[in-house]
Amino acid sequence: MNDFYGLRKKKIIVTGATSGIGRTLVKQLDSEHADLLLIGRSREKLEALTGELSRKPTCCVIDLTDLGQLQNIANFLPDKIDGLVHAAGVNLWSLLGV
């Protein structure tokens, strides 16, 4: 069992979990047996990622750019949080229509 970084059973939240750096870190944290709360905008992408993991994470479908949705995160938070990976980002080029 891999626990090189001592993350076994640590409660880690990952925003932007379904692509890029967030997705890569989710897979590494899963291999370290961390308890994960994954936050992303796409239910389909979260479900697909969950299928690739060895442990079942908690998933929260939220668009972090929508302030009205942010309160929903509280429904998913564990009592204790050991770490946060904020990998969610906004593609500024798409906002500019480029």
C-alpha positions in Angstrom: 0.0 0.0 0.0 1.3 3.4 -1.0 1.4 6.1 1.7 4.6 7.9 0.8 3.2 11.3 1.8 1.2 10.2 4.8 -2.2 11.1 3.2 -4.0 7.9 4.1 -7.5 8.8 5.4 -6.8 12.6 5.2 -9.8 14.6 4.0 -8.8 16.5 0.9 -11.0 18.8 -1.2 -10.1 19.2 -4.9 -11.7 21.9 -7.0 -11.3 21.6 -10.8 -11.1 17.9 -10.2 -12.1 16.7 -13.7 -9.3 18.1 -15.9 -5.7 19.2 -16.0 -3.7 19.6 -12.8 -6.8 18.8 -10.6 -7.4 15.5 -12.3 -3.8 14.5 -12.1 -3.7 15.3 -8.4 -6.9 13.4 -7.7 -5.4 10.3 -9.2 -2.3 10.7 -7.0 -4.3 11.4 -3.9 -6.4 8.4 -4.6 -3.3 6.2 -4.8 -2.3 7.6 -1.4 -5.7 6.6 0.0 -6.9 10.1 0.8 -10.6 10.6 1.4 -11.6 12.9 -1.4 -14.3 15.5 -2.0 -14.2 16.3 -5.7 -15.7 19.5 -7.0 -16.4 20.1 -10.6 -19.0 21.6 -13.0 -19.8 18.4 -15.0 -21.6 15.5 -13.4 -20.6 13.3 -16.3 -16.9 14.1 -16.0 -17.0 13.5 -12.2 -18.7 10.2 -12.7 -16.1 9.1 -15.3 -13.3 10.1 -13.1 -14.8 8.3 -10.1 -14.8 5.1 -12.3 -11.1 5.4 -12.7 -10.3 5.6 -9.0 -9.7 2.8 -6.5 -11.8 4.4 -3.8 -15.1 6.1 -4.0 -14.9 9.9 -3.5 -17.7 12.3 -2.5 -18.6 14.4 -5.6 -20.1 17.8 -5.7 -21.3 19.3 -8.9 -20.9 23.1 -8.6 -19.8 25.9 -10.8 -17.6 28.0 -8.6 -18.2 31.1 -10.7 -21.9 31.0 -9.7 -22.0 32.6 -6.2 -25.6 31.2 -5.7 -24.2 27.7 -5.9 -21.4 28.1 -3.4 -23.7 27.5 -0.4 -24.3 24.0 -1.7 -20.7 23.1 -0.9 -21.5 23.2 2.8 -23.8 20.2 2.4 -20.8 18.1 1.4 -18.0 19.3 3.7 -16.6 16.8 6.2 -16.3 17.9 9.9 -12.6 18.2 9.5 -10.6 19.2 6.3 -6.9 18.3 6.1 -6.2 19.8 2.8 -7.5 21.9 -0.1 -6.3 21.8 -3.7 -7.8 24.7 -5.6 -7.2 23.8 -9.2 -10.4 25.3 -10.7 -9.8 27.9 -13.2 -11.5 30.1 -15.8 -10.4 30.1 -19.4 -10.2 33.9 -20.0 -9.9 33.4 -23.7 -13.3 31.7 -23.9 -14.8 34.7 -22.0 -13.3 37.0 -24.6 -14.7 35.0 -27.4 -11.3 34.0 -28.7 
